Amino acid sequence: MAKQPFTWQPEDVIEVTNVSGENFILHLDSGELRLDAGRTLRMTASTLDQHHIVQLVNAGKLQIQDFNWKKRR
């Protein structure tokens, strides 16, 4: 099987952590994604183009950090 090219750059990956006690449905261009309280998901940085996600970050409900590929779990 031929190796498929990335449709994103690995260095553009971020970790989004729900630090609130609430569960969220994130409305992304690719569809809806559930982010439960206390969970961390890896996403591309383009996620921050979504206005409602920026609002959750500004409200202190989501934390964003760069994903360190060398320390991946």
C-alpha positions as CSV (number, residue, x, y, z in Angstrom):
1,M,0.0,0.0,0.0
2,A,1.3,3.4,-0.9
3,K,2.0,5.8,1.9
4,Q,-0.4,8.7,2.0
5,P,0.9,12.3,2.4
6,F,0.0,14.3,5.4
7,T,-2.9,16.8,4.9
8,W,-1.5,18.7,7.9
9,Q,1.9,19.5,9.2
10,P,3.0,17.6,12.3
11,E,4.4,20.7,13.9
12,D,0.9,22.3,13.7
13,V,-0.6,19.8,16.2
14,I,-1.8,21.2,19.5
15,E,-3.3,19.7,22.6
16,V,-6.7,21.0,23.8
17,T,-7.6,20.2,27.4
18,N,-11.0,20.7,28.9
19,V,-10.2,22.0,32.4
20,S,-13.8,22.8,33.3
21,G,-16.3,20.5,34.9
22,E,-18.5,20.6,31.8
23,N,-18.6,18.4,28.6
24,F,-18.5,20.2,25.3
25,I,-19.5,19.5,21.8
26,L,-17.0,21.3,19.5
27,H,-18.4,22.3,16.1
28,L,-15.4,21.8,13.8
29,D,-15.2,22.0,10.0
30,S,-14.8,18.3,10.0
31,G,-17.9,17.7,12.1
32,E,-18.8,17.7,15.8
33,L,-16.4,16.4,18.4
34,R,-17.2,15.7,22.0
35,L,-14.6,16.9,24.6
36,D,-15.5,15.6,28.0
37,A,-14.4,17.3,31.3
38,G,-10.8,16.6,32.1
39,R,-9.9,15.1,28.7
40,T,-7.2,16.2,26.3
41,L,-7.4,15.8,22.6
42,R,-4.8,16.4,19.8
43,M,-6.0,18.7,17.0
44,T,-4.5,20.9,14.3
45,A,-3.9,24.5,15.2
46,S,-6.6,25.5,12.7
47,T,-9.1,24.5,15.4
48,L,-8.4,27.9,16.9
49,D,-10.0,29.5,13.8
50,Q,-13.4,28.5,15.3
51,H,-14.9,31.4,17.2
52,H,-16.7,29.3,19.9
53,I,-13.4,27.5,20.8
54,V,-11.6,30.8,21.2
55,Q,-14.4,31.9,23.5
56,L,-14.0,28.7,25.6
57,V,-10.2,29.3,25.8
58,N,-10.8,33.0,26.8
59,A,-13.3,31.8,29.5
60,G,-10.6,29.6,31.0
61,K,-12.6,26.4,30.2
62,L,-10.1,25.0,27.6
63,Q,-6.3,25.1,27.7
64,I,-4.2,25.0,24.6
65,Q,-0.6,23.9,24.3
66,D,1.8,22.8,21.6
67,F,2.0,19.0,21.3
68,N,5.6,17.7,21.9
69,W,6.1,14.8,19.5
70,K,9.2,13.6,21.3
71,K,7.2,13.2,24.5
72,R,4.0,11.7,23.0
73,R,2.2,9.1,25.1
